[in-house]
Amino acid sequence: MGAGQGVKVYLSVDMEGVTGLTDPEEMHAGKRGYERGCELMTADANACVEGAFAAGATSVLVNDAHGSTKNLRVDLLDPRATLIRGPGKAQRMAQGLDSSFDAACFVGYHARAGVAHGVLNHTWMGKEIQNVWLNGEPCGETRLVAACAGFHGVPVVLVTGDEAVGEEAREVLGDVETVAVKKGIDKFSAELLPPSVAQERIREATARALNRLGDFRPYEVAAPYTLGVEWNSTAIAAAVALIPGVKTAGARHTEYTTDDFRQIMALFGLFATIGGQIACGSGPYG
């Protein structure tokens, strides 16, 4: 048993930063390569689970945090873990995370919107969101979910994905363990590690992180929390501003302030629902 003995681990798994994936079609059910993408996503998750138990963790809760949230193959999942699957989750990418956990790991994560060498870079939505800020700081999904973990007093100890998200994670979180499973060339191209190599690195990094758990501190953002979003469409900005508490801060810019970070996570779910509907029927101007 390692230093992680008795540790309860939370694992949030996205898809764009999964080993081997570069094509948007691989992220969506029914598209070319999706089924194989789900297998690779599950294999990356399993590598993290294996590393956690190798370090002595007692439980690992896995949350499918991508898109439909019905991507991970439960039949291929490490049987020592449990899985949260399916839509309607108020906390979305952080569903199930609370103060009972000792550590959080992010697998398959990606760089925030606008990072030139970030593979499949975006923030929460593929094209509708141009920029996000949390208390005035540029915010990708890594900062967002890490801040939610920090709200619950849980440190993030591992982030895996492309090279760009590793850089982003270290900038936000400091000396966090990172694994680069691919190196971006452009948004849809990358130099890839073979799955066996990438997954072994994820296993090793997870165990290494839990064996030095005392080195990590929660990423805590001071309340109140102000979420700023720059949309790519005035129509989406106007629509989401109808949500009580959301204010217009420019033609394509909205803001929302709260003392409860759980409301920020829930709000992003509403944003995605509304933004997607406005964009969908809008043709080339979406």
C-alpha positions in Angstrom: 0.0 0.0 0.0 1.2 3.5 -0.8 0.7 6.8 1.0 -2.7 7.1 -0.6 -4.1 4.4 1.6 -7.6 5.2 2.8 -8.0 7.9 0.2 -11.3 8.6 -1.6 -10.8 9.7 -5.1 -13.0 11.7 -7.5 -12.4 11.3 -11.3 -13.9 13.7 -13.9 -13.4 12.4 -17.4 -13.8 14.5 -20.5 -13.2 13.3 -24.1 -11.3 15.9 -26.2 -8.0 15.2 -24.3 -8.3 11.4 -24.5 -5.4 9.4 -25.9 -5.5 9.2 -29.7 -8.5 11.5 -30.4 -8.3 14.6 -32.7 -11.4 14.5 -34.8 -14.7 16.2 -33.7 -16.6 13.2 -35.1 -14.9 10.9 -32.6 -16.7 12.9 -29.9 -20.3 12.4 -31.0 -22.6 9.4 -31.0 -23.2 8.0 -34.5 -20.3 9.7 -36.1 -17.1 8.1 -37.5 -14.8 6.7 -34.9 -17.1 7.4 -31.9 -17.3 3.9 -30.6 -13.6 3.5 -30.6 -13.3 6.9 -29.0 -15.5 5.7 -26.1 -13.2 2.7 -25.7 -10.1 4.9 -25.6 -11.8 7.2 -23.2 -12.6 4.3 -20.9 -9.1 3.0 -21.1 -7.6 6.4 -20.0 -10.1 6.5 -17.1 -9.1 2.9 -16.1 -5.5 3.9 -16.1 -6.2 6.6 -13.6 -8.4 4.2 -11.5 -5.6 1.6 -11.6 -3.0 4.1 -10.4 -5.3 5.3 -7.6 -5.8 1.8 -6.3 -2.1 1.0 -6.7 -1.4 3.9 -4.3 -3.9 2.5 -1.8 -7.1 4.4 -2.6 -10.2 2.8 -1.1 -12.7 4.1 -3.6 -12.9 5.9 -6.9 -16.0 7.6 -8.2 -15.9 8.3 -12.0 -18.1 11.0 -13.6 -18.6 11.0 -17.4 -18.2 14.7 -18.1 -18.4 14.9 -21.9 -21.3 16.0 -24.0 -24.2 13.6 -23.6 -22.4 12.1 -20.5 -23.2 8.7 -22.0 -19.8 7.9 -23.4 -17.8 5.8 -20.9 -18.2 2.0 -21.4 -19.4 0.8 -18.0 -18.9 -2.8 -19.2 -15.2 -2.0 -19.7 -14.8 0.0 -16.5 -12.4 -1.1 -13.8 -14.8 -3.1 -11.5 -13.4 -1.3 -8.4 -14.8 2.0 -9.5 -18.4 3.3 -9.8 -19.7 5.5 -12.6 -22.0 8.5 -12.8 -23.6 8.5 -16.3 -26.3 10.4 -18.1 -27.7 14.0 -18.4 -29.7 16.1 -16.0 -26.8 16.5 -13.6 -26.9 19.8 -11.8 -23.1 19.9 -11.2 -22.3 18.7 -14.7 -18.6 18.1 -15.0 -18.3 18.0 -11.2 -21.4 15.9 -10.4 -20.9 13.8 -7.3 -18.0 15.8 -6.0 -18.3 16.9 -2.4 -16.2 17.4 0.7 -15.9 13.7 1.5 -13.3 13.3 -1.2 -9.5 13.5 -0.5 -8.4 14.2 -4.1 -9.8 15.0 -7.6 -8.3 13.9 -10.9 -9.2 15.2 -14.4 -8.7 12.9 -17.3 -9.2 13.7 -21.0 -9.3 17.4 -20.4 -8.4 20.1 -23.0 -7.2 23.7 -23.3 -9.6 26.6 -23.0 -11.0 28.4 -26.0 -8.5 30.3 -28.2 -5.3 28.3 -27.4 -3.7 28.0 -30.8 -2.0 24.7 -30.1 -4.8 23.2 -28.0 -6.3 20.1 -29.5 -10.0 20.6 -29.9 -9.7 23.7 -27.7 -12.9 25.2 -26.4 -14.6 26.2 -23.2 -17.8 24.2 -22.4 -19.3 24.6 -25.9 -17.6 23.9 -29.2 -18.0 27.3 -30.9 -20.7 29.3 -29.2 -18.5 30.5 -26.4 -15.5 32.8 -27.2 -14.2 33.4 -23.7 -15.0 32.7 -20.1 -13.7 34.6 -17.0 -14.0 33.6 -13.4 -13.5 36.6 -11.1 -11.8 38.4 -13.9 -9.3 35.6 -14.7 -9.4 33.7 -18.1 -11.2 30.4 -17.3 -11.2 27.1 -19.1 -12.8 23.9 -17.9 -9.7 23.0 -15.8 -10.0 26.2 -13.7 -13.7 26.0 -13.5 -13.9 22.4 -12.2 -10.9 22.9 -10.0 -12.6 25.9 -8.4 -15.7 23.8 -7.8 -13.5 21.2 -6.2 -11.8 23.9 -4.1 -15.3 25.1 -3.0 -15.7 21.7 -1.5 -12.2 21.7 0.0 -10.8 19.1 -2.4 -7.4 19.5 -4.2 -6.9 18.6 -7.8 -3.9 16.3 -8.0 -3.8 15.2 -11.7 -4.7 16.6 -15.1 -4.3 14.5 -18.3 -4.9 15.6 -21.9 -2.8 17.4 -24.5 0.3 19.3 -23.8 -1.6 22.6 -23.8 -4.0 21.7 -21.0 -1.0 20.5 -19.0 0.5 24.0 -19.3 -2.8 25.6 -18.4 -3.2 23.3 -15.4 0.2 24.1 -14.0 -0.4 27.8 -14.5 -3.6 27.6 -12.5 -2.9 24.9 -10.0 0.9 25.0 -9.6 2.8 21.7 -9.1 -0.1 19.4 -10.2 0.8 16.1 -11.8 0.1 16.3 -15.6 0.3 13.8 -18.4 0.5 14.9 -22.1 -0.9 12.1 -24.2 -0.6 14.3 -27.3 1.1 17.4 -28.6 -1.1 19.8 -30.6 -0.2 20.9 -34.0 -3.4 22.8 -34.6 -7.0 22.5 -33.3 -7.6 19.2 -35.2 -4.2 17.7 -35.5 -1.6 16.4 -33.0 1.4 14.2 -32.5 0.0 11.2 -30.6 1.4 8.7 -28.0 0.3 5.1 -28.5 -2.4 4.2 -26.0 -0.3 1.7 -24.1 2.4 4.3 -23.5 -0.1 7.1 -22.6 -2.0 4.9 -20.3 1.0 3.7 -18.4 2.0 7.3 -17.9 -1.5 8.1 -16.5 -1.2 5.1 -14.1 2.2 6.2 -12.9 1.2 9.9 -12.5 -1.9 9.1 -10.6 0.0 6.9 -8.1 2.7 9.5 -7.8 0.1 12.2 -7.1 -1.6 10.2 -4.4 1.7 9.2 -2.8 2.4 12.9 -2.3 -1.1 14.0 -1.5 0.2 16.2 1.3 1.8 18.5 -1.2 -1.5 19.6 -2.7 -3.9 22.3 -1.5 -7.4 23.0 -2.9 -7.7 25.7 -5.6 -9.8 28.2 -3.7 -11.3 31.3 -5.4 -12.6 34.0 -3.1 -16.4 34.5 -3.0 -18.4 36.1 -4.4 -17.9 34.3 -7.7 -18.5 36.2 -10.9 -18.8 34.3 -14.1 -18.3 36.3 -17.3 -19.0 34.8 -20.7 -18.3 36.2 -24.2 -20.6 34.5 -26.7 -20.1 34.3 -30.4 -23.7 35.6 -31.0 -25.7 38.5 -29.8 -28.8 36.3 -30.0 -27.3 33.8 -27.5 -26.2 36.6 -25.1 -29.7 38.1 -25.2 -31.4 34.7 -24.6 -29.2 33.6 -21.6 -29.7 37.1 -20.1 -33.3 36.2 -19.5 -32.2 33.8 -16.8 -32.8 35.5 -13.4 -29.6 36.9 -12.1 -27.7 36.9 -15.4 -26.9 40.4 -16.5 -25.9 41.8 -19.9 -22.4 43.3 -19.8 -22.1 44.0 -23.5 -23.7 42.9 -26.8 -22.2 39.4 -26.6 -21.1 39.4 -22.9 -23.1 38.2 -19.9 -22.2 38.1 -16.2 -23.5 36.2 -13.1 -22.5 36.6 -9.5 -23.1 34.2 -6.6 -21.7 33.1 -3.3 -22.5 29.4 -4.1 -20.2 27.9 -6.7 -22.6 25.1 -7.3 -24.8 27.7 -9.0 -22.0 28.4 -11.4 -21.8 24.8 -12.5 -25.6 24.5 -12.8 -25.8 27.7 -14.8 -23.3 26.4 -17.4 -25.8 23.6 -18.0 -28.6 26.1 -18.7 -26.2 28.1 -20.9 -25.4 25.0 -23.0 -29.1 24.1 -23.4 -30.1 27.6 -24.4 -27.1 28.4 -26.5 -27.3 25.2 -28.4 -31.0 25.8 -29.2 -30.4 29.3 -30.4 -27.4 28.2 -32.5 -29.1 25.2 -34.0 -31.6 26.6 -36.6 -29.5 29.7 -37.2 -27.6 28.4 -40.2 -24.3 29.9 -41.2 -24.8 32.9 -38.9 -24.8 30.8 -35.7 
